[in-house]
């Protein structure tokens, strides 16, 4: 497709597509904290609980980048 292999398209989607989706999810968590008037500690707990899984994905990407270097 457009001169790119399936592997290149998948790598692009995995890095930038999922990364963009993760930023959107952070926006949703922030909006949830704002609308519920959670306060500082409540907002921290929301981000800790709901965004903790994204940390693993980001760490995996960084570790792969460091190993390939």
C-alpha positions as a Markdown table, in Angstrom:
| # | Residue | x | y | z |
|---|---|---|---|---|
| 1 | Unk | 0.0 | 0.0 | 0.0 |
| 2 | Unk | 1.6 | 3.3 | -1.2 |
| 3 | Unk | 5.0 | 1.5 | -1.4 |
| 4 | Unk | 5.1 | 0.5 | 2.3 |
| 5 | Unk | 5.2 | -3.1 | 3.5 |
| 6 | Unk | 2.8 | -4.5 | 6.0 |
| 7 | Unk | 5.5 | -4.5 | 8.7 |
| 8 | Unk | 6.2 | -0.8 | 8.2 |
| 9 | Unk | 2.5 | 0.1 | 8.4 |
| 10 | Unk | 2.0 | -2.0 | 11.5 |
| 11 | Unk | 5.1 | -0.4 | 13.2 |
| 12 | Unk | 3.8 | 3.0 | 12.4 |
| 13 | Unk | 0.3 | 2.2 | 13.7 |
| 14 | Unk | 1.7 | 0.7 | 16.9 |
| 15 | Unk | 4.0 | 3.6 | 17.7 |
| 16 | Unk | 2.1 | 6.7 | 16.6 |
| 17 | Unk | -1.5 | 5.3 | 16.4 |
| 18 | Unk | -1.5 | 3.8 | 19.9 |
| 19 | Unk | 0.5 | 6.7 | 21.2 |
| 20 | Unk | -2.1 | 9.1 | 20.0 |
| 21 | Unk | -4.8 | 7.0 | 21.5 |
| 22 | Unk | -3.0 | 7.0 | 24.8 |
| 23 | Unk | -2.8 | 10.8 | 24.8 |
| 24 | Unk | -6.5 | 10.9 | 24.1 |
| 25 | Unk | -7.2 | 8.6 | 27.0 |
| 26 | Unk | -5.2 | 10.9 | 29.3 |
| 27 | Unk | -7.4 | 13.7 | 28.1 |
| 28 | Unk | -10.5 | 11.6 | 28.9 |
| 29 | Unk | -9.1 | 10.9 | 32.4 |
| 30 | Unk | -8.4 | 14.6 | 33.0 |
| 31 | Unk | -11.9 | 15.5 | 31.8 |
| 32 | Unk | -13.4 | 12.9 | 34.2 |
| 33 | Unk | -11.4 | 14.3 | 37.1 |
| 34 | Unk | -12.5 | 17.9 | 36.2 |
| 35 | Unk | -16.2 | 17.0 | 35.8 |
| 36 | Unk | -16.3 | 15.0 | 39.1 |
| 37 | Unk | -14.4 | 17.8 | 41.0 |
| 38 | Unk | -12.1 | 15.2 | 42.3 |
| 39 | Unk | -9.5 | 17.6 | 43.8 |
| 40 | Unk | -5.8 | 17.0 | 43.7 |
| 41 | Unk | -5.6 | 13.7 | 45.5 |
| 42 | Unk | -8.6 | 12.3 | 43.6 |
| 43 | Unk | -7.1 | 13.4 | 40.3 |
| 44 | Unk | -3.8 | 11.7 | 41.3 |
| 45 | Unk | -5.7 | 8.5 | 42.1 |
| 46 | Unk | -7.6 | 8.6 | 38.9 |
| 47 | Unk | -4.5 | 9.1 | 36.8 |
| 48 | Unk | -2.6 | 6.4 | 38.9 |
| 49 | Unk | -5.3 | 3.8 | 38.6 |
| 50 | Unk | -6.5 | 4.4 | 35.0 |
| 51 | Unk | -3.2 | 5.3 | 33.3 |
| 52 | Unk | -0.9 | 2.9 | 35.0 |
| 53 | Unk | -1.3 | 0.3 | 32.2 |
| 54 | Unk | -0.1 | 2.9 | 29.7 |
| 55 | Unk | 3.2 | 3.1 | 31.6 |
| 56 | Unk | 4.0 | -0.5 | 30.7 |
| 57 | Unk | 3.4 | 0.1 | 27.0 |
| 58 | Unk | 5.6 | 3.2 | 27.1 |
| 59 | Unk | 8.3 | 1.3 | 29.0 |
| 60 | Unk | 8.2 | -1.5 | 26.4 |
| 61 | Unk | 8.7 | 0.9 | 23.6 |
| 62 | Unk | 11.6 | 2.6 | 25.3 |
| 63 | Unk | 13.3 | -0.8 | 26.2 |
| 64 | Unk | 12.9 | -2.0 | 22.6 |
| 65 | Unk | 14.5 | 1.3 | 21.4 |
| 66 | Unk | 17.4 | 1.0 | 23.8 |
| 67 | Unk | 18.1 | -2.7 | 22.9 |
| 68 | Unk | 18.0 | -1.9 | 19.1 |
| 69 | Unk | 20.5 | 1.0 | 19.6 |
